[in-house]
Amino acid sequence: MGNKLKVLVVEDDSGISKFLKTTLTANDYDVVMAADGKSALGMVASHCPDCVLLDLGLPDMDGNQIIQSIRNWTAIPIVIISARTTEGDKAQALDLGADDYLTKPFGTIELLARIRTALRHTRTTSPSEELALTGSYHVGDLLIDYHKRRAYVNGTDTNLTPNEFRIVALLGRYPGRVLTYKHMLSELWGPLASSDNKILRVHMASIRRKIEPNPNEPVYILTEVGVGYRIAESAQ
């Protein structure tokens, strides 16, 4: 048991808690449980879990407060599992430092995939292991070359503009992870940048025309509507 990855489940609904514990245990995770925010924060400190599954609607405090408290001292992955479905709720949790956001109800396969992705983010010195090793990020036929500041599809230069490349390059540093519009605007144009994401949408439309096999059905850069963008993860 000592070699198993430990997941802290913070959920006050006993039915969902039981489902999560059974599912994670069956998939070889060591599971610890908390039913409220105060217990959760104590268990993060005492049990040092590898990942936290966090419901936002807890009886004693809002889940966003827990995200902030955890982020004050550790980068442990946090995956939100919540019945809150609004774009604003998702964006707020991600901006506060959550790694991912699952809306209830969700499937077992998706849950396990999101946990694996969140865990990978903490197992490298760089957000992307491939980028750290090669100076590039490769997914499908798309190659982002950080040294040349170029993006290629099937070996052909896509001729991205400097701003378009900056957007693609930023996403490539965090494969599989949602970057909110607010985060991207701040990273690309500074903390005082306008909060209007129209500039991102305009650039993204052009980027997709250049890199996607079908711009109307993107496979490389995916939209989390009202929240942000996510670049597909490499299968490697």
N, C-alpha and C positions, 0 to 999 in steps of 0.2 A: 504493500500500500504506500510505502514511503516514496516510491518512484512515480506514483500517479500524479497527474496534474490536479490541483485542488480548485474547485469552483465554489464560490459563495453565492447561494441563491437567496435574494432578498425579496420575499413575496408573502403577503398576508393572506392570500386566498389558499385555503388548505388543499383544495382540489388541484389547483395549478401547481402548488408546491410539491404535492405527491407525484404528479406527472413528471415534473422536471427532475426530481430526485431519482425516480425510477429510470427515466431516459438516460440521464447522465451517468448513473451508476452502471447501467447496462453497456455503456460505451466507454467504460474503464476510467471514468473520472472519480476522484475522491470528492464527495459533496458535503458541504456544511450549509446549514440553513439559518436564516434569520427572518422573523416575521414583522420587524419594525426597524425604523431608522437607527435608533439608539443602539440596539443590539448589533445591527449591521456594522456600524462604525467601530464598535468594540471588537468585533470578530475580524475586521480587516486588519486591525493592529495585532491581535493575538494569534490569529491563524495564518496570516500572510498568504492569502489565496493567490492563485495564478490568474484568476479572472473573476469578475463580479457580474452576475446577472441581476439587474436591478429593476424592480417595478417602481414607477413614479408615484403611484397612488397608495401611500402607506398611511397607517392610522395616526402616527405621531409627528411626522414631518414630511415635507414634500421631497420627492426623489431628487429634484434639482439641487436642494441643499446638500444632499449626500454626495452628489457628484462634486460639488465645490469643495466640500470637506476632504474628500479623498484626494482630489487634485492638488490640494494645498501641500501634500507631502509625498505623494507617490504617483507613478505613471502606470500603475496596474490597469490592465484593460477593463473597461466597463461596457457591457452590452445592455442596452435598455430593452426591457420587455414590458410593453404598456398598452392599455386600451385607449390611450389618448392618440388620436389619429390625425390631428390637425398639423398642417405644415409648420405652424409657429412652434408647437410643442416639440416637434422633431428637431427643428433648427436650434431652438434654445438649448436642448440637451446636448446636442453635438457641439455647439459653440462653447458650452461650459466644460467640455472635455470628454464626453462619452465617445467611445470608439465606434459604436453602431447602434441601430435602433430597429427593433422588431415590433411590429404591431400585432396585438392579439386579435384573432387567433392566428397561430403560426404552425408550420409543419416541423416535424422532427428533423428532416433533412436540412431545411434552411437554418434551423436553430444551431445544429452541430457545425454547419459550414461557417456561420457567422462567428461562433466561438473559436474555431480553428484560425480564421482570418485575424481576429483580434489578438490571439496568442502569438501569431507570427509577427505581429507588429512590435512585440517587445523582445523578440529573440534575436534581434540584429542590432548592430551599432548604428545602422542607418535605417530610416523608415523602409527602404527597399533593399533587401540583401543583394539582389541581382545588380542594382545600381551601384552599391558599394564595391562589388567585386569587379564589374566590367565597365562602369561608366556609361551604361546604357540600360534601357528597359525594353523588353521584347514581349509582346503578346500577340498571338496569331501572326499575321503578316506585317504588323506594325512594329517598327523599331524606332525608339527615341534615343538618339546619340547625343549625350550631354557634352562631350568634348567638341564635336563639330557644330553643336546647336542646330541640328537638323532632325527631321522626322522622315522616315522612309516607309513605304508600303511596297512589299514585294521587291525591295531593293531600289525602288525609284523614289527620288527626292519629291516630297509632297509640296515643296516651296511654300512652307508656312511663313507668314510675316513674323518679325521679331516678337510682337505681342502674342500672336497665335502660338508660337513656340513656347513662350513663357507659360502660357496656360496649360498646354499639353505637358510641359516639363514638370510643372508643379503637381499635376495629377499623378504623373508617373512616379513621383517620390512616395506616393501613398497608395499603392495598388490595392483595389478592393475596398477602399475606405471612402466614405462620403465626406467630401469637403464642402462646407456650407458656402453660400454666396458671400456671406459676410467675411468668412475666413479668407476666401480666395481674393476678394477685393482688397483686403488689408495686406495680404502677402504680396500681391502683384503691384498695387499702386499706393501702398502705405496706409497707416492707421487712420489718416484723415480723409481717405478716399470716400466718395459718395456711396451711400448704401443702395443706390439704384443699380440693380443687376442687369439693366438693359445692355450695358456695354459688354457684359459676359455673354449674353444671349446672341448679340450680333456677331461677336467673334466666334462663338461656338457654331453658329450656322455655317460660317465660312470654313471652319476647321473640319466639320463633318463632310462638307462637299469635297474636301481634299483627301480625307483619310478613310472615310467609311465606304464599304461596298455599296450600301444603300443608305443615304443620309437620313431617310425617313424612318429607317429601322436600325439605329446604331448598334454596333456590337462592341466597339472599343470604348467610347465615352458615353456613359449612361446617365440619364437625368433622374434625379430624385425630385419630383415635381414640387416646386415651391421651397425646396430645401437647398439643393446644390447638385454637384456632379460627382461621379465615381468612375474611375478608369477600371476596365476589366482586369482581373488577375491573370497572370501567366499561369499556364497549366504545368509549367516546369517546377 
